[in-house]
Amino acid sequence: MICPECNLIIPEDSRYCKECGNKMEVSGEEQETLSNQEKAERLYREGISLYHQGLFDDALKRWEETLEQVPDFQMTSYYMGIAYYDKGMLAAGLECFKKAEAVNPVSPAIHYRLGMAYYAMGLLPESEFHFKKVRSIIPNTAQIHYRLALLHQKNANLDEAVDELNQALEISPSFARALYVLGTVYYQKGMLKEAADALRKVVDISPGYVMAYYWLGQVYFHKGNMKDTVEAYNKALSLSPKFADAYYHLGVAQARKGEHEDAASSFNKVTELDPHDSSALYHLGNSYIHLGMLNKAEEVLSEAIKLNPENTQAFFLLEKVGEIKRSGAMEY
């Protein structure tokens, strides 16, 4: 479109000339289109506001109305995908992200969300494709290397996972989640020293990182260092007092140290949090035997077998209790 006052070429949807300020005349049809654009803009922004208030259904309704006014308006389909994803409606979210991709096929944000949706749905090859798309568009992004590492870890491609995580950490050395995953990958590879080093860096950066302390406990246990194992699990439990798995592994470490009273306390805590944990009841029975509490041992071992008739360890230990009681001996 050409401004009749200054002859400057300006965009077709301009209402004023940016050079001379002349108000442009528009046809009735153009005026209707402009009105639709204005309505779409208002509805779109209302949807954004509602989304940030956590009102996902209301936001989605506004965005549907936006698309009725102007199909493919700005990033409407993209934001609808995010809202559906946040609601746990992954298939609906994925369809919206696909529509957004059709309009803007080179948007790294859209490819990232497609990768996340496919990952959440367990469609790992598709997820990897879109994360690699993001990496090709913006290669120096720690988050994308991290996401690709998670995919490699799920596929048991541990060397590739380490490579991606190291690239993420070159870009962002204090990326605690990347360090944490690196620690767990090293643990899977049996590289316990490297695992411990990575996980200690995590808790230095983020002292409240519960799972890093938990996995430190796992690493120390497999290194045979029961003192540090107990300390790591206790730290995890100080941050997350209802963490049943941490109580369980703490009890195993305490029993390994011969601290059977403390072990019994830990296993009791597991059974409080999860009364159906047959394995915890087996270990609790074992601790009671060491403490000479044979009746208690019989009770919990019987319960372990009731919960899981295939718990052969509990069955044989229960027989052992019977032998001890019949002989009057306490050697175990």
N, C-alpha and C positions, 0 to 999 in steps of 0.2 A: 504494500500500500504506500502511496506517495502523498506527503502532506501538501495540500494546495497552496499553503502560504510560503513555505521555504523549499519545497521540492525535495525534501529529504525522504529517502526510503526508510520506512519504519515497519515494525511487525504488524501483521494483519489484525491482531486483536487489541492494538493500542487504542486507548481512549483519548490520549493527549499526545501531541508531538513532543518528544523529549528535547528537541532543539529549540523550538520557538514557543512551545506551550499551547499551540492551537488545539482547540477541542475538535475532535474528528467526528464527522457525521457517520452514523451507522444505519444500515437498512433495518426494517422491522425484523427480518429473519436474523440478522446479526445481533440485534438487540435481544431477541429471544435466547440466542446461543449464549450471549454474555450473561443474561440473567441466570441461565442454567449453570454457568461456570461459578457465578457468585453463590448460588444455592449450594452447589457441590462443595465449594470452599468452606462455607459455614458449617455444613453437616460433617465434613471431614474433620474440621477442628474440634467440633463438639465430640466426635467419636474419640479423638486423641485424648481430650480432657477426661471423658468417662472411663477410658481404658486406664489412665493413670490413677483414677480413684478406685480401681479394682472392679468397676461395673462392666464386666466383659460383655454380657448379653445386651445391655443398652448401647454399648459402643458398637457392637456388631450390627445392631439395627440401624444406627446412624450411618454406618459405612455402606450398608445395603442400599439405603436411600441415596447416598452419595453416588453410587454407581448407576442408580436409576436416572439421575440427572445427567451425569457424564460418565459413560463407560470408560474404564481404565484410568479414572482420575488419579493422577499423581501416584502415591504409593498405597492406595487404599487396599488393594488385594494383599499386599505385603503385610500391612498391619492387621488385616482380618486373619491372616495365617498365624500371626503371633498370638492373637487373642484365642483362637481355637487351640493352638499348641498349649497355651497356659491353662486352658480348661481341660486339657488331657484328650482333646478330640483330634488325634494325630492325623487321621485320614483327611478330615475336613481342612485342617491346617495345611497339609501337603498340597491339596488341590489349589488352595489359594496361593501358595508359594509358586506353584507351576504357572498359574495365570500371571503372577507378577513377573516371572522369568520370561514369559512370552512377550511382555511389553518391554522389559529391560533385561536382555540376556547377558549383559556384561556387569551387572551389579554384584559386587562382592558380598554385600549384605544379604541379597536374596539367595545366592549360592550357599552362603554360610547357613542360613536358616533351612534350606533344603537338605544340607548335610546333617544338620541337627535332627530334623524330622525323620529322615531315613534311618539315622542311627538309633533313635528312640524306638523305631518300628522293627529294628533288627535287620534292616536291609543294608548290610555293611558295604557291599560293592558300590551301590548307588551313593551311599554316604561318602565313601572315599572319593568317588568321581567329583562330587561337588566341592569337597574340601580342597581337592587338588586344583579345581578351577579357581578357588579363592587364592590359593598359593601362587598360581600363575599370574593373577592380576596384581596382587600385593604380596610379593614373596617374603618380605621381612616382617612377618607377623607372628609373634610368639604363640598366640592363641591357636593359629591354624596348625603349626607344628605339633602343639600339644594335642589337638584333636586327632590328627593323623597318628600320633603315638598311641592314643587310646585304641584306635582301630587295629593297629599292629599288635598291641597287647592282647586284644580279644581274639585275634587270629593266630596267637602264639608265635608271631614273627618278632621275637624279642630283640634281636640285633637291630632291626629297622626301628623298633620303638625307642631304643636307646639313642639311635642316631637322630631321630626327630626331636627327642627331648633335649639332647645336647644343643641342637640348633635353637630350640626355644630359649634355652638358658643363656646362650650367647647373646641373644637379643635382649632378654630380660633376666638378669642373673638372680633377682630376688623373687622369681615366679614360684611361690611356695607350692602350688598344686603340681607344677611340672617336676619340682624336686621330689615331692611325695611319690608321684607315679614312678619316677626314676628309681627311687628306693625300693618300691615294690617289684619293679622289673628286675633289678639286680638280685633281689631275694629269690625271685623265680628262677634266675639263672644260677643260683647258688653262690653268688659273689657277695658274701656276707659283709666283708669289710666295706666294700663300696656302698652296699645298702645302708649300713649303719652311718657312714659318712653323709650320705644324701639326706637321711631322715633326721640326723642331728642338725643339719643346716635348716631343715624345715622348722624345727621347734625353736631354733635361734631367731628365725625371721618371724614366726608366728607361734608364740608360746601357748596359745590356746588350741592348737591343732591336735584334736583328740586322737584321730586315726594314726597320726605320725608316731605318737607315743605307743599306741597299740602295736604297730608294726615294728617299732624298736624292740618291744618286748618279744615279739616273734624272732627277730634276728638274734637278740642276746640269748634266748633260750636255745636256739640251734647252735650257737657258739659255745654252749655249756656254761654261760655266765649267769647263774641263777640270781645273784645279788642284784645285778643291773636289770635283769628280767622283772623281778618283783618291783623294783623302783619304777620302771617304765609303766607297768600295768597300774600301779597305785596312782601314778600321775594322771593316766588316762581316766581313772575312776574318780579322781578328785574333780575333774572337769565334767565328767558324765557319769553320775552316780548310779544310773540304771543300765549301764552297759554290761549286759549279761555275759557276752563272750569274753570281755576283759576279766570279769570275776572268775569265769571258768579257767582261763589260761593262767591267771594268778594262782588259783588253787592248785593246778598241776605243778607249777614252779615251786610253790610252798611245800607241797608233798615231796618233790624231788630233793628239797633241802632238809627234809625230815621235820618240818614245822607242821605237824599234822593237826594241831588245834587251830592254827591259822587257816590251814587248807580246808578243814571242815567248815569254818566260818564262811570262807569264800564260796564253797559249793552249796552251802545252805542259802546263801544270797542268790545264787543262780536259780535254785528251786523256788525261791520266793517270786522271782521275776518270771520264771518259766516252769511251772509245775510239771510239765510234760517232758522235761529234758531227762531222758533215761540215762544218758552218759554221765551227767552231773550226779545223778543218784548213785550210779556205780562208784564213782570216785569218792563220794561222800561216805558210802559204805566202807570203802577201803580205808579212809581216814579213821572212821569209828573203830575198825578192827585194831588199827595201830594204837588207838587211845584206850583199848580194852573195853569199849562200849559195844558188846556183842549183840545185845538185844536191839539196840538202835541200828546196828549194822544189818541185822536180819530184816528189820522193818523196811529200811530204805532199799535194800537189795531186792526184796520181794516186790516192792512198788516199781522198781526199775524193770523187772521181768514182766510185770503186769502191763506196763506201758509199752514194752517192746520185747515180745517173747523170743526174738532173735538175738537178744543181747546175751551172747554166750559167756562173756566175761563176768557179767553179774551172776549168771547161773552157777558157774564154777566157784566163784567167790562165796556165794551163799552156801554151797556144799562145804567149802572150807570152814566157814563159821560153825556149821553143824559139827564137823570133826573136832574143832577146837573145844566146843562146849562139851562134847561127849568125853573128850580125853582129859578135860580140866586144865589143859596146857594153854599157855598164852604166847608160845613162840609163833612168830609169823614172819 
